[in-house]
């Protein structure tokens, strides 16, 4: 096998175990001599980037959707006997053989393999390449390798085997251990940070105009900083996670990003004006908010090759061009968008887990089933954060440009199992068909998937200020994100002779950031009552209060973008929060939540059993799962 290199850009690869990623049966083989030139290297680089593509099965972990069912934001939905491994995650009743655990593990090591292949070719061609091209391509490969190892850290902890270039070149089947000769775990934090630091020091500032989908130096610094944030937070207690001394470095990095950072196409980092446009095909592409995004396009008539941010299991309702009915937002998520007279959310105590009826949970459900009928009762006079109707579909609110559902009949595959809210943020518009969406697929879209966007940089900086002891300084950065949300709202509409038409309404939208004389503050074309206001100094007077406000803003802004479970884990509050969530959510669903209990050790997934069996005596189970 050392005599051949494979054009892995030309096939999607399926892995079953860690060592398989170095012994793949090729679809096309070309001799090493034919590929050992810059053109051949460019092909292999393309294959490396293709690893970022979020494929349609359970290894699509860069989108993070798989673990949204562990976050309190999403119900797996569909039906109990469908995608049972995914349901096992949701009910906290999974084993080390679960395919939604083994899939992301092998997928990540596939990404590592592709990056190492590029690094190996660079090493062999070093004397024949332009020095700038050599350094730049090396930085790209280390950036991609860093992304995949960060995924492994987030999901499985930092005690996973490190396969660098030296290990890759040692043979076709390097069997790397995650423990040293004394049986102590080897943690890979430093290696991952070093990859991103090299990329930061080496990558260009822009790729304009030819390759703006590639990472620039600022994207590398953002990723390096995010890894440090996980290491500085409680996370899962392995290695030196909880290394709080990193917060000062994190703060400096973020100040650099906010002051000097630009996108790969040279735009100064900034928030876009309209929150909804971030998730609209054709408008989401490479804006000033895109720190690093997976570029997506529509190609031919493929129904899986263009799927939305994770594909077949982040899916549309049954009558939405033939969707499957997975991935339905939770009652708890919808309820969390309720706001008071000042346009601020009702906070819950996410750290004690002692109550399922405080904060927003103490109020009647914003929407609920009308007994055994298919009707949903919603009081649209109840004021909500406008992001709720951008992110999720409530019955009675326009469903993008497609319909205005009046019942859940035909929309929810099993309402007793998934609830009455429908996925929306991730889906294409009807007008996209044929251009920005494949007409034969419910979920295909050309909208980019944002791995990091500038709103997160602002929230991270606020968190760094809080964690370094100046919570009051965090207020304006959180309010920047919140103020932008006030520009978003859903227009009232109705279906007239099968045509989707916007109309005036009796509901208002109120942005308390604006002066009362501003005509944009109150509208008469809103689909519901929208109100959003600034966090106050009192919300950021103490570290504890500031954390509560910031974490609520994280959820409102980033819901259904695959971030929530990882944040709950790194904050060290996953178990109490999710157990209180279950005691609330079970009131609205007829399913297995009655027996669900979230264990403290679930802040990371176990190394898959098949990996331990294949590499018996070499790879060892991580601390939480011994």
C-alpha positions as CSV (number, residue, x, y, z in Angstrom):
1,X,0.0,0.0,0.0
2,X,2.9,2.4,0.4
3,X,3.3,2.3,-3.3
4,X,0.0,3.9,-4.0
5,X,-1.9,7.1,-3.1
6,X,-5.6,7.3,-3.6
7,X,-7.7,10.1,-5.0
8,X,-10.0,10.2,-2.0
9,X,-11.7,13.3,-3.3
10,X,-13.6,11.1,-5.7
11,X,-15.4,8.9,-3.2
12,X,-17.2,9.1,0.1
13,X,-15.4,6.7,2.4
14,X,-17.0,4.5,5.1
15,X,-14.9,3.5,8.0
16,X,-15.6,0.9,10.7
17,X,-12.6,1.2,13.0
18,X,-9.7,3.4,13.8
19,X,-7.1,1.3,12.0
20,X,-9.4,1.0,8.9
21,X,-8.7,4.6,8.0
22,X,-5.3,3.6,6.8
23,X,-6.4,0.4,4.9
24,X,-9.2,1.6,2.7
25,X,-10.1,-0.2,-0.5
26,X,-9.7,2.4,-3.2
27,X,-12.3,3.2,-5.8
28,X,-9.5,4.6,-8.1
29,X,-5.8,4.0,-7.8
30,X,-3.0,5.9,-9.4
31,X,0.7,5.2,-9.0
32,X,2.5,7.3,-6.5
33,X,4.9,8.5,-9.2
34,X,1.9,9.9,-11.2
35,X,0.6,11.8,-8.2
36,X,3.9,13.1,-6.7
37,X,3.7,16.5,-8.3
38,X,1.8,19.7,-7.5
39,X,-1.2,18.8,-9.6
40,X,-1.5,15.5,-7.8
41,X,-1.1,17.2,-4.5
42,X,-3.9,19.6,-5.4
43,X,-6.2,16.7,-6.0
44,X,-5.3,15.2,-2.6
45,X,-5.9,18.6,-1.0
46,X,-9.4,18.6,-2.5
47,X,-10.0,15.2,-0.9
48,X,-8.9,16.6,2.4
49,X,-11.4,19.5,2.2
50,X,-14.1,17.1,1.2
51,X,-13.8,15.5,4.7
52,X,-15.5,18.6,6.1
53,X,-18.6,17.8,4.2
54,X,-21.4,16.8,6.6
55,X,-22.6,13.6,5.1
56,X,-26.1,12.3,5.5
57,X,-25.5,9.5,8.0
58,X,-24.6,9.4,11.7
59,X,-21.0,10.3,11.1
60,X,-22.0,13.9,10.2
61,X,-20.6,15.2,13.4
62,X,-19.2,18.6,12.2
63,X,-22.8,19.8,12.1
64,X,-23.2,18.7,15.7
65,X,-26.8,17.7,15.1
66,X,-26.4,14.1,16.4
67,X,-25.9,15.3,19.9
68,X,-28.6,18.0,19.9
69,X,-30.8,15.3,21.3
70,X,-28.6,15.4,24.4
71,X,-28.9,19.2,24.7
72,X,-32.5,19.7,25.7
73,X,-33.2,21.6,22.4
74,X,-34.3,18.8,20.1
75,X,-36.4,15.6,20.2
76,X,-35.3,12.9,17.8
77,X,-39.0,12.6,16.8
78,X,-40.1,10.5,13.9
79,X,-41.2,7.3,15.7
80,X,-39.9,5.1,18.6
81,X,-38.8,2.3,16.3
82,X,-36.9,4.5,13.8
83,X,-33.2,5.3,14.2
84,X,-33.2,3.5,17.5
85,X,-29.5,4.2,18.2
86,X,-30.2,7.9,18.0
87,X,-33.2,7.4,20.3
88,X,-30.9,5.6,22.8
89,X,-28.8,8.8,23.0
90,X,-31.8,10.9,23.6
91,X,-33.0,8.7,26.4
92,X,-29.5,8.5,27.9
93,X,-29.6,4.7,27.5
94,X,-26.8,4.1,25.0
95,X,-24.0,1.6,24.9
96,X,-20.4,1.7,23.6
97,X,-21.7,-0.1,20.4
98,X,-24.0,2.8,19.5
99,X,-23.6,3.7,15.8
100,X,-24.0,7.4,16.6
101,X,-20.8,7.1,18.7
102,X,-18.7,4.9,16.4
103,X,-19.7,6.9,13.3
104,X,-18.2,10.2,14.5
105,X,-15.1,8.5,15.8
106,X,-14.2,6.8,12.5
107,X,-15.3,9.9,10.5
108,X,-12.9,12.1,12.5
109,X,-10.0,9.8,12.0
110,X,-10.8,9.7,8.3
111,X,-10.4,13.5,8.3
112,X,-7.1,13.1,10.2
113,X,-5.9,10.6,7.7
114,X,-6.7,12.8,4.7
115,X,-4.8,15.7,6.3
116,X,-1.8,13.5,7.1
117,X,-1.8,12.3,3.5
118,X,-1.4,15.9,2.3
119,X,1.4,16.4,4.9
120,X,3.2,13.3,3.7
121,X,3.1,14.3,0.1
122,X,4.4,17.8,1.0
123,X,7.3,16.2,2.8
124,X,8.2,14.1,-0.3
125,X,7.8,17.0,-2.7
126,X,9.4,19.7,-0.5
127,X,12.4,20.3,-2.8
128,X,10.2,20.6,-5.9
129,X,7.6,23.1,-4.6
130,X,7.5,26.8,-4.3
131,X,8.3,27.5,-0.6
132,X,5.3,29.7,-0.1
133,X,3.0,27.1,-1.6
134,X,4.6,24.4,0.6
135,X,4.2,26.4,3.8
136,X,0.7,27.5,3.0
137,X,-0.5,24.0,2.1
138,X,1.1,22.6,5.2
139,X,-0.9,25.1,7.2
140,X,-4.1,24.1,5.5
141,X,-3.5,20.5,6.3
142,X,-2.7,21.2,9.9
143,X,-5.9,23.4,10.2
144,X,-8.1,20.5,8.9
145,X,-6.3,18.0,11.1
146,X,-6.9,20.3,14.1
147,X,-10.6,20.6,13.3
148,X,-11.0,16.8,13.4
149,X,-9.0,16.3,16.5
150,X,-11.0,19.0,18.2
151,X,-14.2,17.1,17.3
152,X,-12.6,14.0,19.0
153,X,-11.8,16.1,22.1
154,X,-15.4,17.5,22.3
155,X,-17.0,14.1,21.9
156,X,-14.6,11.6,23.4
157,X,-12.3,13.7,25.7
158,X,-8.6,14.7,25.1
159,X,-7.4,11.1,25.8
160,X,-7.6,9.8,22.3
161,X,-4.8,8.5,20.1
162,X,-2.7,11.1,18.4
163,X,-1.6,10.2,14.8
164,X,0.7,12.9,13.5
165,X,2.8,12.9,10.4
166,X,5.6,10.9,12.1
167,X,3.2,8.2,13.2
168,X,1.5,8.2,9.8
169,X,4.9,7.7,8.0
170,X,5.9,4.9,10.4
171,X,3.8,2.4,8.5
172,X,0.5,1.7,6.8
173,X,-1.1,0.7,10.1
174,X,0.2,2.7,13.0
175,X,-1.3,1.5,16.2
176,X,-1.1,4.5,18.5
177,X,-1.9,4.2,22.2
178,X,-3.7,6.8,24.3
179,X,-1.6,5.9,27.4
180,X,2.1,6.1,28.1
181,X,4.4,3.3,29.3
182,X,3.2,3.9,32.9
183,X,-0.4,3.6,32.0
184,X,-1.1,7.3,32.3
185,X,-3.4,8.9,29.7
186,X,-1.8,11.0,27.0
187,X,-3.8,14.1,26.4
188,X,-3.7,15.8,23.0
189,X,-4.6,19.4,23.9
190,X,-1.1,20.8,23.1
191,X,-0.9,19.0,19.8
192,X,-4.2,20.4,18.6
193,X,-3.4,23.9,19.8
194,X,0.0,23.7,18.0
195,X,-1.7,22.8,14.7
196,X,-3.9,25.8,14.9
197,X,-1.1,28.1,16.0
198,X,1.0,27.0,13.0
199,X,-2.0,27.7,10.7
200,X,-2.5,31.1,12.3
201,X,1.2,32.0,11.8
202,X,1.3,30.7,8.3
203,X,-2.0,31.0,6.4
204,X,-2.8,34.1,4.4
205,X,-5.2,36.8,5.6
206,X,-7.4,36.5,2.5
207,X,-8.0,34.0,-0.4
208,X,-9.9,36.5,-2.5
209,X,-11.2,36.0,-5.1
210,X,-10.4,32.4,-6.0
211,X,-10.6,30.3,-2.9
212,X,-12.6,32.2,-0.2
213,X,-13.9,28.9,1.2
214,X,-10.5,28.1,2.6
215,X,-9.5,29.0,6.1
216,X,-7.4,32.2,6.7
217,X,-5.2,33.0,9.6
218,X,-8.0,34.5,11.6
219,X,-10.1,31.4,11.3
220,X,-7.1,29.4,12.7
221,X,-6.8,31.8,15.6
222,X,-10.6,31.5,16.3
223,X,-10.3,27.7,16.4
224,X,-7.2,27.8,18.5
225,X,-9.1,30.0,21.0
226,X,-12.1,27.8,21.0
227,X,-9.9,24.8,21.9
228,X,-8.4,26.9,24.8
229,X,-11.9,27.7,26.0
230,X,-12.7,24.0,26.3
231,X,-9.5,23.5,28.1
232,X,-10.1,26.4,30.5
233,X,-13.6,25.2,31.3
234,X,-14.6,22.4,33.7
235,X,-15.4,20.2,30.7
236,X,-14.9,16.5,31.6
237,X,-12.1,16.7,34.1
238,X,-9.6,14.9,32.0
239,X,-6.0,16.0,31.5
240,X,-5.7,19.6,32.5
241,X,-9.2,20.7,31.5
242,X,-10.2,23.4,33.9
243,X,-6.9,25.2,33.2
244,X,-8.4,28.6,34.2
245,X,-5.1,30.4,33.6
246,X,-5.8,30.2,29.9
247,X,-8.6,32.7,30.1
248,X,-6.2,35.7,30.0
249,X,-4.7,34.4,26.7
250,X,-8.2,33.7,25.4
251,X,-9.2,37.3,26.1
252,X,-6.1,38.7,24.3
253,X,-6.8,36.4,21.3
254,X,-10.4,37.5,21.0
255,X,-9.4,41.2,21.2
256,X,-7.1,40.5,18.3
257,X,-9.9,38.9,16.3
258,X,-12.3,41.7,17.0
259,X,-9.8,44.4,16.2
260,X,-8.0,42.9,13.2
261,X,-10.0,39.8,12.0
262,X,-11.3,39.6,8.4
263,X,-13.0,36.9,6.4
264,X,-11.2,34.9,3.8
265,X,-12.6,37.3,1.2
266,X,-11.3,40.3,3.1
267,X,-14.3,41.6,4.9
268,X,-13.8,43.1,8.4
269,X,-15.6,40.9,10.9
270,X,-19.0,42.2,11.8
271,X,-22.6,41.1,12.5
272,X,-24.9,41.0,9.5
273,X,-27.9,43.2,9.9
274,X,-30.5,40.5,9.8
275,X,-30.3,37.3,11.8
276,X,-32.6,35.4,9.4
277,X,-30.3,36.0,6.4
278,X,-27.6,33.9,8.0
279,X,-29.8,30.9,7.3
280,X,-31.1,31.9,3.9
281,X,-29.4,30.3,0.8
282,X,-27.8,32.9,-1.3
283,X,-27.6,35.4,1.5
284,X,-25.6,33.3,4.0
285,X,-22.5,33.0,1.8
286,X,-19.3,34.5,2.9
287,X,-20.7,37.6,4.7
288,X,-18.7,39.6,7.3
289,X,-20.0,37.3,10.0
290,X,-18.4,34.1,8.5
291,X,-15.3,33.2,10.4
292,X,-15.2,29.8,8.9
293,X,-18.0,28.1,7.0
294,X,-18.4,24.8,5.0
295,X,-19.2,25.9,1.5
296,X,-22.2,24.1,0.0
297,X,-23.6,24.1,-3.5
298,X,-26.3,22.3,-5.5
299,X,-24.9,19.8,-8.0
300,X,-27.0,18.0,-10.5
301,X,-30.0,16.0,-9.1
302,X,-28.4,14.4,-6.1
303,X,-30.7,14.0,-3.1
304,X,-28.1,13.2,-0.5
305,X,-25.0,15.0,-1.8
306,X,-26.7,18.4,-1.2
307,X,-28.4,17.7,2.1
308,X,-28.8,20.2,4.8
309,X,-26.1,20.4,7.5
310,X,-26.2,16.7,8.4
311,X,-28.7,15.5,6.0
312,X,-31.3,12.8,6.2
313,X,-31.7,12.8,9.9
314,X,-32.0,16.6,10.3
315,X,-35.1,16.4,8.3
316,X,-38.3,18.1,7.2
317,X,-41.9,17.2,8.2
318,X,-43.6,14.4,6.3
319,X,-45.5,16.8,4.0
320,X,-42.5,19.0,3.3
321,X,-41.5,17.5,-0.1
322,X,-41.4,14.0,1.4
323,X,-39.4,14.7,4.6
324,X,-39.0,12.1,7.3
325,X,-40.0,14.0,10.3
326,X,-36.8,13.9,12.4
327,X,-35.2,16.5,14.6
328,X,-38.1,18.4,16.2
329,X,-37.4,21.3,18.6
330,X,-38.4,20.7,22.1
331,X,-41.1,22.3,24.2
332,X,-38.4,23.6,26.5
333,X,-36.6,25.4,23.7
334,X,-39.7,27.1,22.4
335,X,-40.7,28.1,25.9
336,X,-37.2,29.6,26.6
337,X,-37.9,32.4,24.1
338,X,-40.7,33.9,26.2
339,X,-39.8,37.5,27.3
340,X,-41.0,39.9,30.0
341,X,-42.2,43.5,29.6
342,X,-38.5,44.6,29.2
343,X,-37.9,42.1,26.4
344,X,-35.7,39.8,28.5
345,X,-36.0,36.1,28.9
346,X,-37.2,34.4,32.1
347,X,-34.1,32.6,33.4
348,X,-34.0,29.2,35.1
349,X,-31.5,27.9,37.6
350,X,-29.5,25.6,35.3
351,X,-27.0,24.6,38.0
352,X,-29.1,23.1,40.8
353,X,-31.4,20.9,38.7
354,X,-33.8,21.0,41.7
355,X,-36.8,22.5,39.9
356,X,-38.5,22.0,36.5
357,X,-41.0,24.8,37.2
358,X,-38.9,27.9,37.6
359,X,-38.3,30.8,35.2
360,X,-40.0,30.3,31.8
361,X,-41.1,26.8,32.8
362,X,-43.5,28.3,35.4
363,X,-45.7,29.8,32.7
364,X,-48.3,28.0,30.6
365,X,-46.8,26.4,27.4
366,X,-46.5,28.9,24.6
367,X,-48.2,26.3,22.4
368,X,-49.9,23.1,23.3
369,X,-52.1,20.4,21.9
370,X,-55.8,20.8,22.2
371,X,-56.6,17.4,23.8
372,X,-56.7,14.6,21.3
373,X,-57.3,16.8,18.3
374,X,-54.8,17.9,15.7
375,X,-55.3,21.5,16.8
376,X,-52.5,23.5,18.5
377,X,-53.5,26.3,20.9
378,X,-51.0,29.2,20.8
379,X,-51.6,32.7,22.2
380,X,-49.7,34.9,19.8
381,X,-50.2,37.8,22.1
382,X,-47.5,36.3,24.5
383,X,-44.3,38.2,23.7
384,X,-41.4,36.2,22.5
385,X,-37.8,36.8,21.2
386,X,-38.2,37.0,17.4
387,X,-35.5,34.4,17.0
388,X,-37.9,31.7,18.1
389,X,-39.8,31.9,14.8
390,X,-36.6,32.0,12.7
391,X,-35.3,28.9,14.4
392,X,-38.3,26.7,14.8
393,X,-41.8,26.4,13.3
394,X,-44.8,27.0,15.5
395,X,-48.2,26.0,14.1
396,X,-49.9,29.2,12.9
397,X,-46.7,30.9,11.9
398,X,-45.6,31.1,8.2
399,X,-43.4,28.1,7.4
400,X,-40.7,29.9,5.4
401,X,-42.4,30.8,2.1
402,X,-44.3,27.5,1.9
403,X,-47.4,27.4,4.0
404,X,-49.1,28.6,7.2
405,X,-49.8,25.4,9.1
406,X,-53.0,25.4,11.1
407,X,-52.8,21.9,12.6
408,X,-50.0,19.4,13.1
409,X,-51.8,16.9,11.0
410,X,-49.5,15.8,8.1
411,X,-46.6,17.7,9.6
412,X,-45.6,15.8,12.7
413,X,-44.9,12.1,12.0
414,X,-45.7,11.2,15.6
415,X,-46.7,14.1,17.7
416,X,-46.7,12.1,20.9
417,X,-43.1,11.3,20.3
418,X,-41.6,14.4,18.8
419,X,-43.9,17.2,19.9
420,X,-45.7,20.0,18.1
421,X,-42.7,22.1,16.9
422,X,-41.1,21.6,13.6
423,X,-37.5,22.1,12.2
424,X,-37.2,25.3,10.2
425,X,-33.8,27.0,10.6
426,X,-32.0,24.4,8.6
427,X,-34.4,24.0,5.7
428,X,-34.6,25.5,2.2
429,X,-37.3,27.8,1.0
430,X,-39.8,26.7,-1.7
431,X,-38.4,29.4,-4.0
432,X,-34.9,27.7,-3.8
433,X,-36.1,24.7,-5.8
434,X,-34.1,24.2,-8.9
435,X,-31.4,26.7,-8.2
436,X,-30.4,26.7,-4.5
437,X,-32.1,23.4,-3.7
438,X,-32.6,20.1,-5.5
439,X,-36.3,19.9,-6.4
440,X,-36.6,16.2,-5.5
441,X,-35.1,16.5,-2.0
442,X,-36.8,18.0,1.0
443,X,-33.5,19.0,2.7
444,X,-31.1,19.9,-0.1
445,X,-29.7,23.4,0.1
446,X,-26.9,25.6,-1.1
447,X,-26.8,27.5,2.2
448,X,-23.4,27.4,3.8
449,X,-22.9,25.8,7.2
450,X,-21.2,28.2,9.7
451,X,-18.7,26.4,11.9
452,X,-17.8,29.7,13.6
453,X,-19.4,33.0,13.1
454,X,-18.7,36.5,14.5
455,X,-21.6,36.4,16.9
456,X,-19.8,33.6,18.7
457,X,-16.6,35.7,18.9
458,X,-18.6,38.4,20.7
459,X,-20.1,35.9,23.1
460,X,-16.8,34.2,23.7
461,X,-15.3,37.5,24.6
462,X,-18.1,38.3,27.0
463,X,-17.4,34.9,28.6
464,X,-13.7,35.6,28.9
465,X,-14.5,38.9,30.6
466,X,-16.8,37.1,33.1
467,X,-14.3,34.4,33.8
468,X,-11.5,36.9,34.4
469,X,-13.5,38.7,37.0
470,X,-15.0,41.7,35.1
471,X,-18.6,40.6,34.4
472,X,-19.9,44.2,34.0
473,X,-17.6,44.7,31.1
474,X,-19.3,41.8,29.2
475,X,-22.6,43.6,29.0
476,X,-22.2,45.6,25.7
477,X,-20.8,42.5,23.8
478,X,-23.8,40.3,24.7
479,X,-26.1,43.2,23.9
480,X,-24.5,43.6,20.4
481,X,-25.8,40.1,19.6
482,X,-29.1,40.7,21.2
483,X,-29.7,44.0,19.5
484,X,-29.1,42.5,16.1
485,X,-31.8,39.9,16.9
486,X,-34.3,42.7,17.2
487,X,-34.1,43.2,13.5
488,X,-35.5,39.8,12.8
489,X,-39.1,38.9,12.8
490,X,-41.6,36.8,10.8
491,X,-44.1,38.7,8.7
492,X,-47.7,37.6,8.9
493,X,-48.9,35.7,5.8
494,X,-51.7,33.6,4.5
495,X,-52.4,31.2,1.7
496,X,-54.7,32.7,-0.9
497,X,-55.7,30.3,-3.7
498,X,-52.6,28.3,-3.0
499,X,-50.4,31.4,-3.1
500,X,-48.3,32.5,-0.2
501,X,-49.1,36.2,0.5
502,X,-47.8,38.5,3.2
503,X,-50.5,40.5,5.1
504,X,-51.0,43.0,7.8
505,X,-51.8,41.8,11.3
506,X,-52.9,42.9,14.8
507,X,-49.6,41.8,16.3
508,X,-46.7,44.1,17.0
509,X,-42.9,43.9,17.2
510,X,-41.1,46.0,19.7
511,X,-37.3,46.5,19.7
512,X,-36.5,48.2,23.1
513,X,-33.0,49.0,21.9
514,X,-34.5,51.7,19.7
515,X,-36.1,55.0,20.5
516,X,-39.9,55.0,20.9
517,X,-40.2,57.5,18.1
518,X,-38.4,55.2,15.7
519,X,-40.9,53.9,13.2
520,X,-39.2,50.5,13.1
521,X,-39.8,49.8,16.7
522,X,-43.4,48.9,16.4
523,X,-44.8,47.1,13.3
524,X,-48.2,46.0,12.2
525,X,-47.2,43.1,9.9
526,X,-45.8,40.6,12.5
527,X,-47.0,37.0,12.7
528,X,-46.8,37.2,16.5
529,X,-45.9,39.5,19.3
530,X,-42.2,40.1,19.2
531,X,-40.3,42.0,21.8
532,X,-36.6,42.2,22.5
533,X,-34.7,44.4,24.9
534,X,-31.2,44.9,26.3
535,X,-29.7,43.1,29.2
536,X,-29.3,45.5,32.1
537,X,-26.3,46.3,34.3
538,X,-28.0,44.4,37.1
539,X,-27.9,41.2,35.0
540,X,-24.1,41.5,34.9
541,X,-23.3,42.7,38.4
542,X,-21.9,39.4,39.6
543,X,-20.1,36.5,37.9
544,X,-23.1,34.1,38.7
545,X,-25.7,36.5,37.3
546,X,-23.6,37.3,34.2
547,X,-23.1,33.6,33.5
548,X,-26.8,33.0,33.6
549,X,-27.6,35.8,31.2
550,X,-24.8,34.9,28.8
551,X,-25.7,31.2,28.7
552,X,-29.3,32.2,27.9
553,X,-28.1,34.3,25.0
554,X,-25.9,31.5,23.7
555,X,-29.0,29.3,23.5
556,X,-31.2,31.8,21.9
557,X,-28.6,32.8,19.3
558,X,-27.2,29.4,18.5
559,X,-30.1,27.0,18.9
560,X,-30.1,24.1,16.4
561,X,-26.5,24.9,15.2
562,X,-25.0,21.9,17.0
563,X,-23.4,23.8,19.8
564,X,-25.6,23.4,22.9
565,X,-24.6,20.0,24.3
566,X,-20.9,20.7,24.0
567,X,-21.4,24.0,25.9
568,X,-23.4,22.4,28.7
569,X,-20.6,19.9,29.1
570,X,-17.7,22.4,29.1
571,X,-19.6,24.6,31.6
572,X,-19.9,21.6,34.0
573,X,-23.7,21.8,34.2
574,X,-24.9,19.1,31.8
575,X,-26.2,16.6,34.4
576,X,-28.3,19.0,36.6
577,X,-29.6,20.9,33.7
578,X,-30.6,17.9,31.6
579,X,-32.3,16.1,34.4
580,X,-34.4,19.2,35.2
581,X,-35.1,19.5,31.5
582,X,-36.4,15.9,31.3
583,X,-38.7,16.4,34.3
584,X,-40.2,19.3,32.4
585,X,-40.3,18.0,28.8
586,X,-41.9,14.7,29.8
587,X,-45.1,16.6,30.6
588,X,-45.6,17.2,26.9
589,X,-44.4,13.9,25.3
590,X,-45.6,10.4,25.6
591,X,-42.3,8.6,25.3
592,X,-39.3,7.1,27.2
593,X,-38.4,10.2,29.1
594,X,-40.1,8.8,32.2
595,X,-37.1,6.5,32.8
596,X,-34.4,8.9,31.5
597,X,-31.6,10.0,33.9
598,X,-28.5,11.9,32.7
599,X,-25.3,10.6,34.3
600,X,-22.4,12.9,35.2
601,X,-20.0,10.8,33.1
602,X,-22.0,11.6,29.9
603,X,-20.0,14.8,29.4
604,X,-18.1,12.7,26.9
605,X,-18.9,9.6,24.9
606,X,-17.0,6.3,25.3
607,X,-14.4,5.2,22.8
608,X,-16.4,2.7,20.7
609,X,-16.2,-0.9,21.7
610,X,-15.0,-2.1,18.3
611,X,-12.0,0.2,18.6
612,X,-11.0,-1.3,21.9
613,X,-11.5,-4.8,20.6
614,X,-9.5,-4.2,17.4
615,X,-6.6,-2.5,19.3
616,X,-6.8,-4.6,22.4
617,X,-4.0,-3.6,24.8
618,X,-3.1,-0.5,22.8
619,X,-6.1,1.8,23.2
620,X,-7.8,2.1,26.6
621,X,-11.2,3.4,27.5
622,X,-11.3,6.9,28.8
623,X,-11.6,7.8,32.5
624,X,-15.3,8.3,32.7
625,X,-16.1,5.0,31.0
626,X,-13.7,2.6,32.6
